[in-house]
Amino acid sequence: LEQDGLAPASINLRRTILRMVFQFAKDEGLIDEVPRIPKRLKVQQTRLRFLTEDEERRLIRAMPREHWKNLTRFILYTGLRVSEALSVRPMDRTNEGMQIKGKGGKVRTVPLSDTALSALPSSVYYEQRYFPHSYATYQKIFKTAVKEARLTDVTIHTLRHPCFSRLAMKNISATKIQALAGHSSITTTQRYMHLAPDYLDELAEAIG
């Protein structure tokens, strides 16, 4: 896999799946021992890319139609994964926000700001999706808009980052951001915390 140029993170995922298969085989009595599997590869952490307010405006403006603009705005102000945003329906609304079924079937409630609420279409039936589009279609629209807006180093997953970055800059704790984002590991969430003013103040004070 390394020789084929596969990324370390992708190789690690396949390694984990392989170990699970062998562990299942052992538990079922099909094999005596789990064979030795190579160690996980070191994954180099990449720079966290998030959009500035100007870049957000340019991206939204580059979307071809109003419903694509609304979907983009909704993701930017909820931090939802694209697949999660595409699945939301009026029936998922609660007094607290929107119930989201994320990775691993875990359900979390995401609060809706006025900006996020304004992005939701009003004439949608209870069980219908607010944004009845496919991931592939939106991804195609997104790539074209990114190019038109002249943004660099931006992927569809980048849309999640501004929401959590804003929260970190307002000193919201990592555990609260983790709950909102649906991150399985706090390590993922901590990538945003260097933006928190208190974090920088504490470092400056410690350095003297």
N, C-alpha and C positions, 0 to 999 in steps of 0.2 A: 504493500500500500504506500509506503514511503517512496519507493522507487517510481511509483505511478504518479507521484506528486500530490497525494491526498493530504489535506491539512491535518495537523496533529489533533485538533479537536474532533474531527470526523473519524480519525483512526481510534481515538480513545472511546468514542461512542460504540464503534463496532467491537472493540475489545470488551467493553462492559456487557454488551449483548451476548457475546460469545461465552463469557464467564457465566452469565445467567443460564444459558442453555446447558452448559456442562453441569452447573450446580443442580438444575432441575433433573438432569439425567441421573446424577448421583442420588438425589432424594428419592427418585422413583426406583432405585436399585438397578438401573441399566448399566452403570459403570461403578467401579470401586472407588476411584479417586478423581478429583478434578485435576486435569493436566495443568502443568505449569504454563502460565500465560505471561507474555512479556509485560514489563512494567509500563505504566502510563507514560506517555510522552509529555514533555514540558510544553505547555501552551503559553506563547508569548502574549501578554496582555496588550491590546491595542488601545490607542487614544480614543477617549469617549467623544464621539461627534454629536453635538446637538445644534439645533438651529437657533440663530439669533431672531429677534422679533422681525427684523427686516427680511430675513430669509424666509420666515414663515409667511409673511405677507406676499412675497414674490412667488412662493410655491402655490399658495391658494389662488392667487391671481392667474397663474398659468394653467390652472385646471380648466378644462374645456366647457363644463356645464355646472350649473348651480348645485346639483346633487353631489357631484364629485368634490366641489368646494366644501360642502357641508360635511361630507364623510371625512375629509382631510382635517377640517377644523375640529370635528368630534374626537378624532384620534389624538390630535395634538393636545386637547384639553381634558382628556380622560386617562391618557397613557395606556390605552388598551392595545393589545395586539390586533393587527388587521383582521385576523380570523375571528377574534372576539367581537370587534366592532361590527363586522358583517352579520353577526348572528343575533344581535340585540333586537328585542321586540317590545311592544307596549306591555305585554304580560310580565315582562321581567322587571318592570318598574316597582319600586317600593317607596315608602315615605323617606327612607334614608338615601336612596339612589337607584342604582341599577345592579341587579344580581347577575354576575358573570360566571359562566362555567369555563374555567381555564384548563391549563395543562393538567393531565392526570385526573381529570374530572372534578378537580377541587373548585368549590363555589366560594366566591367572595363578593362583597358589596362595594361598588365603586360610587363615590359621591358625584353628583352632577352639578357643575357650576352653571351660572347663567349663560356663559358662552357655549358650554356643551349642550345645554337644553335648547338654546336657540338654533342649534345645528340639526336638531331632530325634526323630521317632517311631521306635520300635524295630522294629516289625513291618512292614517295608517290603521288598519284593523288590528284588533287585540292580539291575534296570533301571527300576524304578518311581520316580516322583518322590516326594520326602518330603512335598511340599505340592501335591497334584494339584488346584490351583484355577486359575481364570483371573484375569488382572490386573484385569479389569472387576469381577469379583465381590469381590475383596479391596478394591479401591478404594471400592466402595459400603459395605462393612463398615467400612472405615477412616474414612470421612467421618462415618458415624453415631456411631462410637466417639469421634471427636474432639469432636463436638458434645456427647455425653453427658459426656465428661470435662471439658468447659468449657475447651478449649484454643483459643487464638487464634493467628492467623498461622502455622498449621501445615498443611503439605501432605504428601502421601505421600512426597515426596522428602526431607522433613525427617528421616525415619527414619534416613538415612545419617549425618547430621551428628553425633549424640552419640558414635558410635564414634571418629571421627577427632578430635573435640574432646577426648575423654579421652586419646587418644594424644599430642596436641599438649601438653596440660597436664602430661604425664609426660616431656616433652622428647624425644619420638621425632622424628627428623629428617624434614624435608619430603619428602625423596626416598623414605624408607621408607613414609611415609603415602601418597605418590603411587602406589607399587607396589601397596600393599594396595587402594587405592581404584580403581585402574584409570584414573586421570586421564591423559588424553593430554597435558595441559599442566601444568607445575609451577605455573603462575600460579593455577590452580584450587585446588590444594592449599595454596598460601600464604595463602589466606583464613583458614585455621585457625591459622596460626602465631603470631598475636598473643596466643593463649592460653598460649603456652609461657612458663613462669616465667623461663627464661634470657633470652628475648627482652625481657621487661619489665625484668629486672635490668640488662641491658646498656644499655637506654635510660635508666634512672634514673641509672646510673653516668656515662653520657656527658653527661647534663644537669647532673650535679653537685649 
